Amino acid sequence: MPWCEPCSKYFAPSAMGDDGSCPQCFAIADMPSAHGSITAKNLDLKKLAAHDEQDIPLPWHFKLLVGALLLYLSWRVIELFR
């Protein structure tokens, strides 16, 4: 799978340009070999763990689901002691 370093994404080979460029940023994507190009020697975990983008807020429907779950479990505890 072609890997675009600036976009930090994998792309399908059919999505790449004729010259092997990324469809989003037009940089030349790395084509790993059949045995893979990521090894323990060239893997930088600190770089992977760094979060350069802004924090993404939780979606509203997840908050709604958690609130409904809390209400349901609270009701079940009340019913337990009735």
C-alpha positions in Angstrom: 0.0 0.0 0.0 1.4 3.4 -0.9 2.1 5.6 2.2 2.0 9.4 2.0 4.1 10.9 4.7 2.7 14.5 4.6 -0.9 13.3 4.7 -0.1 10.3 7.1 -2.4 8.1 5.1 -2.4 4.9 3.1 -3.9 4.9 -0.3 -5.0 2.3 -2.7 -2.6 1.9 -5.6 -5.5 2.7 -8.0 -6.0 6.1 -6.2 -2.5 7.2 -6.8 -1.5 9.4 -9.8 0.3 7.9 -12.8 3.7 9.0 -11.4 2.9 7.6 -7.9 1.9 10.9 -6.4 -0.6 11.4 -3.6 -4.1 12.4 -4.8 -4.5 15.0 -1.9 -1.1 16.7 -1.6 0.6 15.5 -4.8 3.7 14.4 -3.0 5.5 11.3 -4.2 4.3 8.4 -2.0 6.5 5.7 -0.6 5.9 2.3 -2.0 7.0 -0.3 0.6 8.6 -3.5 -0.5 6.8 -6.9 -0.3 8.4 -7.6 3.1 7.4 -4.2 4.5 9.5 -1.1 5.2 8.6 -0.6 8.9 11.1 -2.3 11.2 12.0 -2.0 14.8 15.0 0.1 13.9 13.2 2.7 11.9 10.0 3.0 13.9 9.8 6.2 16.0 7.1 5.6 18.7 7.6 9.1 20.2 6.8 10.7 16.8 3.8 8.5 16.4 2.5 9.3 19.9 2.9 13.1 19.3 -0.5 14.6 18.6 0.1 17.7 16.4 -3.5 18.3 15.4 -6.1 19.9 17.6 -8.0 17.8 20.0 -11.2 16.4 18.4 -14.3 16.9 20.6 -16.5 14.0 21.4 -19.5 13.7 19.1 -22.9 14.8 20.5 -24.5 11.4 19.9 -21.8 9.7 22.0 -22.5 12.1 24.9 -26.3 11.4 24.5 -25.6 7.6 24.6 -23.5 7.9 27.8 -26.2 10.1 29.4 -29.0 7.6 28.5 -26.9 4.7 29.8 -26.4 6.6 33.2 -30.1 7.2 33.4 -30.9 3.6 32.7 -28.4 2.2 35.2 -29.6 4.7 37.8 -33.1 3.5 37.3 -32.0 -0.2 37.6 -30.3 0.6 40.9 -33.5 2.3 42.2 -35.6 -0.7 41.1 -33.2 -3.0 42.9 -34.1 -1.5 46.3 -37.9 -1.2 45.8 
